[in-house]
Amino acid sequence: MASVITNATSTLQSLVDKVEERFENQCCIGVGPGYASPKEAMRGPREALLYVTAVYTGTGRGKPDYLATVDVDPTSPTYSKVVHRLPVPHLDDELHHSGWNACSSCHGDASAQRRYLILPSLVWEKPGDSPKFGYDFWYQPQHKTMISSSWGAPAAFTKGFNPQHVVEGLYGKHLFVYSWPDGTLKQTIDLGNEGLIPLEVRFLHDPSKDTGYVGCALSGNMVRFFKTTDGSWDHEVVISVPSLKVQNWVLPEMPGLITDLLISLDDRYLYFVNWLHGDIRQYNIEDPKKPVLVGQVWVGGLIRKGSKVTVEKENGQQWQSDIPDVQGKRLRGGPQMIQLSLDGKRLYVTNSLFSAWDRQFYPELIENGSHMLQIDCDTEKGGLAVNAKFFVDFETEPDGPALAHEMRYPGGDCTSDIWI
């Protein structure tokens, strides 16, 4: 990170100084990184920078992937621009997820520092019993538990999506429950056909809570997992996104493909995306067993107006979604990764999933690159709206159009910080 700051432009240095000043004035003095609680984090400083993984792997451009720094300070002259790029040393890394070396779980340790962003982060496992597939994970220290998900076999998903591979068992449908922190696999939860390709895992932020959610991409279901009275873990489907009957597509029905989700720091709202359908959803989860849809916005997808793909409704009528232009730009692809501001009022969205899948479903992303949007969130009554003042266009990157994926704040965020 020192090299990033040393070689940055004066504008970037000014932004970095502003971030440091905000954190010095508003949090974390004399203690470890992050915040003492999720509620305290919500009162933290507004974000000024975002780190975004940007990918050239799979695009044919022969350039290394890089970490982009995006200015998200609306008072800055470079607002909604990429202000720095840190390339990795080698080609074809396919940067994906990331994580900090320390988070709010170390808040009580004054010797800990949030200094390093790890690209990419990998799930570890203890020698012995191990799951067939792995992907995302989340841990809840008070319950001495970590739960991980299962995308599929790299030999399958790195070549694009083939439905036959699901039949052949090359994609996951399980959650794996480990003891924490020793990492012993304690339980395997079979989600069945309701839980095909479980990806992102999120516990509630309240460290005393023993419940969370996993988005099952292919099944289009949001599954709640929870601890039972005997100490084991169980699950139930709490949200279903029905596959749509479509015309002029490779299959007669199109799944939504839930590829990312997150929970606001007050555990009040759940957000997730349907990458193929093209919508972002906001649910009130004050009753975790009964989520209520309170916001929805369409920002892309395969069923947009102007596409050859149409939805056939039950009454036989054809339907397509209305997608707005932003700053005169046609939105590409579908919503994929999301990151929420600490106060819960701004949701940032990128649109690249994985280069092989981008090429298969949204070839315009390979040709023209990604973009990043900001969605304004009503945290009182619920509701989502595209912010027309914010648009980061990765089509215009110096080495050619790039694919944007996961986002991180320098001071931590609701998908990287855990409390004890």
N, C-alpha and C positions, 0 to 999 in steps of 0.2 A: 504493500500500500504506500510505503514511503516513496517508491519510484514513481507512482502515479502522481503524488502531490508535487514531487520535485520537478517533474517534466510538464506539469500542467500549464495551461495558459493562465494569464492573470485573472480572467473571468472565472475559471475553475477554482483558482486559489481563493478568490473572493467568496465563492460559494462554500468551499471547504471551511474557511474561517467563520462563515455565518453559521454553518452546522455546528462547529465546535462551540461557538458562543452560545447558541441556543441550548446545547446540552449542559454547558457549564452553569448556565443561569437557571435551568429548570429541572435537572435531574442528576442523580448518580454521584453526588459529591462525597468523596471519602469512602465510598463503598465499591462493590463490584459492578459489573456491567448491567445495563438494563434497568428494570424497575422492580419495586418490592412486590407489586401485585398487578394483575391485569387492569384493575380500575385506575391505579396510578399511571399506568402506561397510557391510558386514554387521555390523560391530562398532559401528556408529554408534548414536546415541540412539534410543530407542523413539519412535514417532510420537505426537504429542499433538493435532495438528490435521490436518484434511484440507480442501482446497479442492475444491468440487464445482460443475461447471457445472449450473445449474438453468434449465429452459426453460419459458416460457409460450407461445412461438411455436407456432401450430397448435392451441392448446387453446381458443381463442375467449375467453380471459379479458381480453384487451386490456391486458396488463401486460408490461413489459420483462423479458427474461431477466436472470438475476443469477448472481453467484458466491456460493455458500453456504460458510460456514465451519462445519465440523462438529467437535465435541469428541470425540476418540477416546482420551482419557486416562481409564482406568478408575478412577483415584483422584479424579476431578473430580466435583463435584455435578451438572454438566451433561453428564455422559458420554452419548454417543450422541444428542446434541441439536444442532440448528442453532443456533449462537450469534451469527451475524452474517450479513447479506445485503447485497451490494454490487450494485445494479442497473446495467445498462448504460444509456446515454442514450436509445436509440431502441427502437422496437418491432420485432418480427419479425426479429431477428438470427439466430435458431436457433444459439445457442452450441453448439459441438460439441467439437472437440479443443482442446488448449491446450499451451503450452510455455514454458519459462523463457528469459530473455534470455541466461543463462549457466549452464553445468552443469559436471560434473567434468572435461570436456575442457579447461576453463580453470583447473584446480586449480593449475597451476604459475605462473599469472599473478596476482600479488598485487594488481594494479590492477582485476581483474575482480570484480564483485559479482553475486550472484543477487538482483536487486531487483525485476524485473518479470515478471509472468505474462501472457503474450500470449494474448488471446482474440479470435477463434480464430487458430490458426497455419495458414499456407498453404504448400504446396510451391512453391518458386521454380523457375524454369527459365531457362536461358541462351537468348537469341535464336537462332533457327535451327531445327534439327530439334526437334520437341516431340512428346510422346506424345498419343494420341487422348484418353485419360482420365488423371486423376491421383487420388491419395488420400493414403495414408500413405507415410512414407519412413524410412529408417535409414541411417546412414553408418558406415563402419569406416575411420578415418583411416589406420591402418597399411597398409591395402590400397588406399588412395586411391580408394575406391569408395562411392557412395551408390546404394541400390536403392529404387525407389518402386513402388507398386501402382496398381491401376486399378479404381475402383468402377464408375462409369458416367456417362452423360450426365445433367446436372442436369435437363434437360427430361423425362427419364424418372423418375429415382428420387425427385424432389421431389413427384411425384404419387402415390406408392405403388408397390408392386411389381406389374408386369404381365409374366407369362412371355413374352408375345409380343415384348416389348422385347428379351429375350435373343436370340430368333430373328432379330430385326432388327439385331442388332449394337450395341445401345445400352448394353450392359454389357461390362465389361472381362474379359480373360482373359490379360493380359500383365504381366510385370515389366519395369521399365526400369532399365538399368544406366548410371549416370553416372560420369564421372571426378570425383574430389573433391580439392580444393575448387573447381575451375574450373567445374564444372557442365555439361560437354559430354556429350551423350547418346552412349554408346559401343555399347550393345547392347540389343536388345529380345528378351525371352524369351517365346515363345508357350507358354502352359501348356495350351492345348487345352481340351477338354471336362472334363478332370480339374481344371482350375483356373479355373472360372467364378466371377467376382466376387471376386478376391483383395483382401483388405482390409488387416489389420494386418501390418506387416513388423517382424521382430525379428532382429537379429544376436545371436550369443552375446556375452556381456559381455566376455569375455577379448579384448582388442584385437588379439591376434595371430591369432585364429581367423578363418577365411575361410568360415564357414558360418552359416546362419540359417534362419528359417522364415517362411512366410506362410500365413495361414488363408484358404482359398478357400471363401467362405460358401455359395454355391449348390451347389457340387460336394460339399461336406462333407469336403474333404481338407485335411490339413496337408502342405504342400509344403516340402521342404528345398531351399534353393539353396546352391550352393557353387562355389568357384573350381576350374577344371581346371588341368592341368599346362601348358597353352598360354596361361594367363592369362585365358581367357574364362570365362563363368559358365554353369552348367548347373543342372538341377533333377531331383528325384524325389519321388514321393508316399511318405510314410513313415507316415502315419496316415489311415485312411478311416473316416468315420462314415456307415454306410449310411442311405439314406433309408428311412423306415418305411412299410410298407403300412398305410393308415389307412382308416377309415370315417367318414362324416359330416363331411368336410372338402372344401375347394374343389378339391383335386387328389387322385388316388388314392394318391399317395406324398408324404410330408412330409420335406424335408431337415432336417438338424439346424440349419443356418444358423450356421456358426462366425463370430461377429462380433468377438471379441477374443481375444488371447492375450498371454502374457508369459512371461518366463524368469527364474527366480530368479537372484540376483546371483552365486551360485557355479556357474551353468550346469549345475546338477544336475537341476532340475525345469522342465518346461514345463506351463503351465496354459492351458486354453482353455474357452470356453463354447459351448453349443449353444442359441441364443436360442429357437428354436421347440420343440425337444425338451424343454428345461428343465433340463439337467444341466451341472455343472461338472466338468472332468476334470483329473487330475494325472498326468503321465507322467515317468518317470525317463529322462533323455536323456544319461546319462553316455556312452553310445554314441549320438552324434547320428543315426546312420543307422538305429538300431533302437530307437525309443522303446518303453517298457514302461508300460502302464497300471497305476498303483499306488493311485489314489484317484478316487472319483466320488461326487458328491452331487447329489440332485435338489432344486431350489428353485423350481420353477414350470414353465412350458411349457404347450403346448396339449393335451397328452395326459395330464393329471393326472386323478386320480380326481374324479368329479363333473362332468367335462367331457363334452360330447356326442361328442367325438372319441375314438375308440378305435383301438388298434393291433391289427392282425390278425397273429398269429404264424404261423410256418410250419406248425404243427400245427392251425391253424384257431381256436385259442383267442384270446379278446380280452384285452388287457392295457392297464392304465393305471398311471402312476407315482404313488407315495405322496409327498405333499408335506406337510411339517410346518407347523403354525402356529408363529409366533414371537411371544412375549408376547401371546398371544391374538389375533393378527392373521393373517388369511389372506394368503398371499403372492400378489402380483399379477405378471402378465407373466412374462417369462423372464429368466435371467441375461444381462447384456449387456456392461457394462464392468467390468473388474477392475483392482485395484491391490494389490500385495504389499508387506508390511512389509519393511524392510531385512534383518531377520534371517530372513525367509522363513516366519515362523510364523503370520501373519495375512493373509488374503486378503479384501479389501473388494470388494463387488459391488453395482452398481446395475443397473437393468432397462430404461431407455429407450434405444432405438436412434436413432430419428429420428422427429419428430412424425407425419409422414405414414404411416410404417410402423407406428408405435405405434397410430395410429387404425385402421389396416387389420387388424392381427393381434391387438392387445390393446387394444380400445376402453376397457377398464376403467382403463387407465393415463391416458387422457385425462380420464376422469370422476373417478378417485380419486387420481391421481398415483403417483409412484414411491416406492420405499423403498430403503434401503441395508442390506445384511447384512454380517456378518463370519463368515468361514469359518476354522476352526482347521485348520492344516496340520501333519501329522506329517512332520517333516523328516528323521527317521531311517529309518523303514520305508515311509513313504508313507501317505496316508489323509487324508480330508477330513470335517469335521463342522461343522454349523451351530452358532454360538455363540448360545445362547438369551438371553444377557445384553445383546446389542447389536441394536438395531433403530432405524433413523432413518426416520421416517414423513413423507414429503413431502406426504401428504394434508392435514396440518394446518397448512400454511404460511399466513402472515397474508393473502396475496393470493389464496389458493385453492390447490388441488392443483397441484404442479409436477412436471416430468419431470427426473429426475436422470441425468446422463451421466458425463463423465470426471472422475477424481479425481487430485489432486496433493498431495504433501507440501511444506511450506515449504522443507525442506532437500534436496529432490530425491528421486528414486525410480527404480525399475528400468525404467520406460518413458520416462523423460526424460533420464537421465544416460548419457553416452557417455565412454569412456576412450581416451586416445591412447598 
